[in-house]
Amino acid sequence: MDNYQKPNLLLYYHPLASFCHKVLIALYENGTEFEPRLVDLLVEESSAELFAYWPVGKIPILRDRFREKTVPETTIIIEYLHKFYPGKETLIPSDFELALEVRLWDRFFDHYISELVQKIVVDRLRPEGQRDILGVEQAYQKLPISYGMLEKQLESRSFIVGDHFSMADCSAVPALFYADTLLSFRNTYPKLTAYFERLLDRSSVKRTIDEAEPYFYMYPLFDKIPKRFLKEKK
């Protein structure tokens, strides 16, 4: 008789998606038990359950079977985990002012790095005649502004908010990983580069990138992904 009991948490995601990386890192940081459910948004059979829970159709979403809750949006998912499934790593500080700063920089990475990256990458997938040349140009112009703000923020900090890994750092990893393939910050922003390397050393981050690696070939700028993140094919 099969006594296996499914975890309370079910995550609808795709290993290549940057916003999914953010939630995966938060889950792995705390060793939170969950069932991963890979979703291909282009295949109705794969995505039907996701759309039933969240008709907007964006991934990731978290389904809490025990509490019968559907939780969308990455920041809200991590906030939910912090409240109902806390672990050894406190990703959102109890101090109000620090928590507010964490939330600020979490949104910063999402809006002023990840969304700009998506603007550029998605445009690569559009057919000729339907591309947003102006939007892409503006995205490229805004990225260095964001890099400069991060460089200043990191002047005396190990992580983006003080010396403790937080939700904002979960957001930073995928944002910077993919941004580096478009407009690299490595030769101009030393503090940002050192910060990113510290993030890459974390086991939660290594695991997330390792799991994404088999899907990197689908990324439009696959040739820009550093070779150290790609496994040798036998």
Summary of the structure (lengths in Angstrom):
residues: 234
radius of gyration: 18.0
end to end distance: 39.6
largest distance: 60.9
contacts: 698
relative contact order: 0.14
helix: 56%
strand: 7%
